Amino acid sequence: MNRLEDTRIVRLNAEIMPVTDTELTLCARYGFSAIEVEAAVPEDIIPHVADCDAVFVVSAELPRPVIDSLSKCRIISRLGNGTDKIDVQRATERGIVVSNVPYFCVDEMSDHVMAMVLSLSRRIPWMSRYMHEGAYRRARAEALQLPRLASQALGIVGFGASGKAVARRARSFGMTVIATRRAMAGPHPEAEELGVEMVELTQLLERSDFLSLQLPLTRETYHLFDREMLRSMKRGSFLINTSRGAIVDEDALADLLEEGHLAGAGLDTFESIEIFNAEETPPTHRLAELDNVILTPHVSGLSVQASENVSVTGVENVAAVMSGHLPDPDNIVNKGVVPRCPLVDHDPSM
């Protein structure tokens, strides 16, 4: 492989999500280094990336003005999965490959979903508070009203890799699992193998005691769970969202939680609460004031192993393109892109 010392590669979000030792080691192995930058808005990002050959990005937004400034860039390597903050369409028009690490945190996210199901089902945050308050009788009285988890139905909206992983875990607890997906026509052998019933969304909302969102954020899914959709959920059910906050109308969710239509929620992603600001401040949204909501700061995909996977695959995606190859097809977000610099097929030996 040719060494790549002369390429200019920029690594955004170097303070909020610091460069890992694995990243540094792999970049050195492939013969390049990345310039570490922390910039949040286009006017600050553009001077750093305008003449770069590749961009690593974690959480920074890359809207059209940033994409249009990339005069030489051959690849945007998302160190993670979701690419809703990147103008992928414009990158495609400009011949820039957009890559990601699609499966790095399937296990972690699925574990987090089940942790929220269990915490809400057994009312762990409440019981812990009662213990510290010495409210033992109240804890026992409420616990006597809890349904057995194995009597409950978990509905999964989106049945990709993470949806299937959640289903496996929920089935191991004896839960009934139902799911829906965009392409409902035809057989669903993987669902049958897992003991999952595939149903239309309307039926899923009516039947689910717990509802987990396993969807990407797109134009079609933005505020998919609006006030009407949330009200269509089974009364007394729980909503869990570890995907993208903007899939849910958070103000409507707060209303339905306050009025008691929904029993609770477990949220790891947010539209209204910014967790990637340089200055960390407590959340002020109403959701943070409700005692029937569990909030975690977008950590459902994090672990030692997940971080390692992100670093390895993210760097390999850039190394492939810098060496004249396409990344692994599974890692290409804009699969129809015509690269501005010709690239041959993926080299599995990389």
C-alpha positions in Angstrom: 0.0 0.0 0.0 1.3 3.5 -0.8 2.0 5.7 2.2 -0.3 8.6 2.5 1.8 11.3 4.3 0.9 13.9 1.8 -2.9 13.7 2.2 -4.7 16.2 4.4 -7.2 14.4 6.7 -9.2 16.2 9.3 -10.8 14.6 12.4 -13.7 16.7 13.7 -15.1 16.6 17.3 -11.6 16.0 18.7 -12.5 17.5 22.1 -16.1 16.3 22.6 -15.2 12.8 21.4 -11.4 12.6 21.7 -9.2 10.5 19.3 -8.7 7.1 20.6 -5.3 5.2 20.8 -6.7 2.7 18.3 -7.4 5.5 15.8 -3.9 6.9 16.2 -2.3 3.4 15.9 -4.2 2.5 12.8 -3.7 5.9 11.1 0.1 5.5 11.7 -0.1 1.9 10.3 -1.7 3.2 7.1 0.8 6.0 6.8 -1.3 9.1 7.5 -2.3 11.3 10.4 -5.4 13.3 11.1 -5.5 17.0 12.0 -7.7 17.2 15.2 -10.3 20.0 15.1 -13.2 21.0 17.4 -15.7 23.2 15.5 -19.4 23.3 15.7 -20.8 25.6 13.0 -20.2 25.7 9.3 -18.2 28.9 9.3 -15.8 27.4 11.8 -15.6 24.0 10.1 -15.1 25.2 6.5 -11.6 26.7 6.9 -10.3 23.4 8.3 -11.9 21.1 5.7 -12.0 23.1 2.5 -8.9 21.6 1.0 -8.8 18.2 2.8 -8.8 14.8 1.2 -10.9 13.1 3.9 -13.0 14.0 6.9 -13.6 11.9 10.1 -16.7 13.1 11.9 -18.5 12.0 15.1 -21.3 14.5 15.9 -20.6 17.7 14.0 -23.2 18.7 11.4 -22.0 18.8 7.8 -24.8 20.7 5.9 -24.7 21.7 2.3 -22.4 24.8 2.7 -19.7 22.5 4.3 -20.1 19.9 1.6 -19.8 22.5 -1.1 -16.6 23.8 0.4 -14.9 20.3 0.0 -13.0 20.9 -3.1 -10.8 17.8 -2.9 -12.5 15.5 -0.3 -12.9 11.9 -1.4 -14.6 10.5 1.7 -16.5 11.5 4.8 -16.0 8.8 7.3 -18.7 8.9 10.0 -17.3 7.4 13.2 -20.6 5.9 14.1 -23.8 4.9 12.4 -26.4 7.6 11.9 -25.7 10.1 9.1 -28.7 12.4 9.5 -26.4 15.3 10.3 -24.6 15.0 7.0 -26.0 16.2 3.7 -25.5 12.8 2.1 -27.4 13.8 -1.1 -25.2 16.8 -1.7 -22.1 14.7 -1.0 -23.3 12.2 -3.6 -23.8 14.9 -6.1 -20.3 16.1 -5.6 -18.8 12.6 -5.8 -17.8 12.2 -2.2 -18.1 8.8 -0.6 -20.0 8.8 2.7 -19.1 5.9 4.9 -20.2 4.7 8.4 -19.8 1.9 10.9 -23.3 0.3 10.6 -23.2 -2.5 13.2 -20.7 -1.3 15.8 -23.1 -1.0 18.7 -25.9 -3.4 18.0 -25.3 -5.4 21.2 -24.8 -2.3 23.3 -27.9 -0.6 22.1 -30.0 -3.7 22.5 -28.7 -4.2 26.0 -29.6 -0.6 26.8 -33.1 -1.1 25.5 -33.6 -4.1 27.7 -32.1 -2.3 30.6 -34.7 0.4 30.2 -37.5 -2.2 29.8 -36.4 -3.9 33.0 -35.9 -0.6 34.9 -39.4 0.6 33.9 -41.0 -2.8 34.4 -39.6 -3.3 37.9 -39.7 0.5 38.6 -36.1 0.4 39.7 -35.5 4.2 39.8 -38.6 4.6 42.0 -37.8 1.7 44.3 -34.2 3.0 44.7 -35.6 6.4 45.7 -38.1 4.8 48.1 -35.3 2.8 49.7 -33.2 6.0 50.3 -36.3 7.8 51.7 -37.2 4.9 54.0 -40.6 4.6 52.2 -40.6 0.8 52.4 -44.3 0.3 52.7 -44.9 2.4 49.6 -42.4 0.4 47.7 -44.1 -2.9 48.6 -47.5 -1.5 47.8 -46.4 -0.4 44.3 -44.4 -3.6 43.7 -47.6 -5.7 44.4 -49.2 -3.9 41.4 -46.5 -4.7 38.9 -47.3 -7.2 36.1 -44.9 -10.0 35.4 -42.6 -9.1 32.6 -43.3 -12.4 30.8 -46.9 -11.3 30.5 -46.0 -8.2 28.6 -45.7 -7.5 24.9 -42.7 -5.6 23.4 -43.4 -3.9 20.1 -40.4 -3.0 17.9 -40.7 -0.4 15.2 -38.0 -1.2 12.7 -36.7 -4.7 12.3 -33.1 -4.3 11.2 -30.0 -5.6 13.0 -30.7 -3.8 16.2 -34.4 -4.7 16.2 -33.6 -8.4 15.8 -31.1 -8.1 18.7 -33.7 -6.5 20.9 -36.1 -9.3 20.0 -33.7 -12.0 21.0 -33.2 -10.4 24.4 -36.9 -9.8 25.0 -37.8 -13.4 24.0 -35.2 -14.7 26.6 -37.3 -12.9 29.3 -40.4 -14.6 28.1 -42.0 -11.5 26.5 -44.3 -11.6 23.6 -42.5 -9.7 20.8 -44.2 -8.1 17.8 -42.6 -5.9 15.2 -43.2 -3.9 12.1 -41.1 -2.6 9.3 -41.4 -0.5 6.2 -41.3 -3.6 3.9 -44.1 -5.7 5.3 -44.9 -7.7 2.1 -43.7 -11.2 1.7 -42.4 -13.8 4.2 -40.3 -12.9 7.3 -38.1 -16.0 8.0 -35.9 -14.2 10.5 -38.9 -13.1 12.5 -40.4 -16.5 12.5 -37.1 -18.0 13.6 -37.0 -15.6 16.5 -40.6 -16.1 17.4 -41.6 -12.6 16.5 -45.0 -11.8 15.0 -44.9 -9.2 12.2 -47.9 -6.8 12.3 -48.9 -3.5 10.8 -48.0 -0.4 12.8 -51.6 0.3 13.9 -51.9 -3.1 15.5 -48.5 -2.9 17.1 -49.4 0.4 18.8 -52.6 -1.1 20.2 -50.9 -4.2 21.5 -47.6 -3.1 22.9 -46.9 -2.7 26.6 -43.4 -1.5 25.7 -42.6 0.1 22.4 -39.0 0.4 21.2 -38.0 2.6 18.2 -35.2 1.1 16.1 -35.3 3.6 13.2 -33.0 5.9 11.4 -33.9 9.6 11.2 -35.0 10.5 7.7 -37.5 13.0 6.2 -40.1 10.2 6.5 -39.4 9.4 10.2 -39.0 13.0 11.5 -41.7 13.4 14.2 -43.2 10.1 13.0 -44.3 9.7 16.6 -46.3 12.9 16.8 -49.2 13.6 19.2 -51.7 11.5 17.2 -49.3 8.5 16.9 -48.4 8.7 20.6 -52.0 8.8 21.6 -52.6 5.7 19.4 -50.3 3.8 21.7 -51.8 1.5 24.3 -52.9 3.3 27.4 -50.4 2.7 30.2 -47.6 1.7 27.9 -44.0 2.7 27.8 -42.0 4.3 25.0 -38.3 3.6 24.6 -36.1 5.5 22.1 -32.4 4.8 21.6 -32.5 5.7 17.9 -32.8 9.5 17.2 -34.6 12.0 19.3 -36.3 13.8 16.5 -38.3 10.7 15.6 -40.5 11.7 18.5 -42.4 15.0 19.1 -40.9 15.5 22.6 -43.4 18.2 23.7 -46.3 15.9 22.8 -44.6 13.0 24.6 -44.3 15.1 27.7 -48.0 16.0 27.6 -49.1 12.4 27.2 -46.8 11.3 30.1 -48.1 14.1 32.3 -51.7 13.3 31.6 -51.1 9.6 32.3 -51.9 8.2 28.8 -48.4 6.8 28.8 -46.9 5.2 31.9 -43.3 6.2 31.3 -40.5 6.5 28.8 -36.8 5.6 28.5 -34.9 8.0 26.3 -31.3 8.0 25.2 -31.5 10.4 22.2 -33.0 13.9 22.1 -34.1 16.7 19.7 -34.5 19.4 22.3 -31.7 18.5 24.7 -28.2 19.2 23.3 -25.7 16.9 24.8 -22.7 17.6 22.5 -22.2 21.3 23.4 -18.7 22.2 24.7 -20.4 23.7 27.8 -22.3 21.0 29.7 -25.5 22.2 31.4 -28.3 20.3 33.0 -31.3 19.7 30.7 -34.3 22.1 31.0 -36.9 20.3 28.9 -40.0 19.1 30.7 -39.1 15.5 30.1 -36.2 16.0 32.6 -38.7 17.1 35.2 -40.9 14.0 35.0 -40.4 11.2 37.5 -41.7 8.5 35.1 -38.9 9.1 32.6 -35.5 7.6 32.4 -33.0 9.8 30.5 -29.5 8.8 29.5 -27.1 11.1 27.5 -26.8 9.1 24.2 -24.6 6.4 25.7 -26.6 3.4 24.6 -24.0 2.6 21.9 -20.9 3.0 24.0 -18.6 0.3 25.3 -14.9 -0.5 25.1 -15.5 -2.9 22.3 -17.9 -0.6 20.4 -15.3 2.2 20.5 -12.7 -0.2 19.2 -15.0 -1.3 16.3 -15.7 2.3 15.4 -12.1 3.3 15.3 -11.0 0.3 13.3 -13.7 0.4 10.6 -13.8 4.2 10.4 -10.1 4.4 9.7 -10.2 1.4 7.3 -12.9 3.2 5.3 -10.6 6.2 4.8 -7.5 4.0 4.1 -9.4 2.2 1.4 -10.4 5.3 -0.4 -7.0 7.0 0.0 -5.5 3.8 -1.6 -7.9 3.9 -4.6 -10.5 1.3 -3.4 -14.1 1.5 -2.3 -14.8 0.7 1.4 -16.6 -2.5 2.3 -20.0 -2.2 0.6 -21.8 -2.5 3.9 -20.1 0.6 5.1 -21.0 2.8 2.1 -24.0 5.1 2.9 -24.5 6.6 -0.6 -24.1 3.3 -2.5 -24.9 5.0 -5.8 -22.2 7.6 -5.6 -19.9 8.1 -8.6 -16.6 8.9 -6.9 -14.9 12.1 -8.0 -11.7 10.1 -8.1 -12.0 6.7 -9.7 -12.1 3.9 -7.2 -11.8 0.1 -7.8 -13.8 -2.5 -5.8 -13.2 -3.1 -2.2 -10.0 -5.0 -1.3 -11.0 -7.6 1.4 -7.3 -7.9 2.4 -7.3 -4.3 3.9 
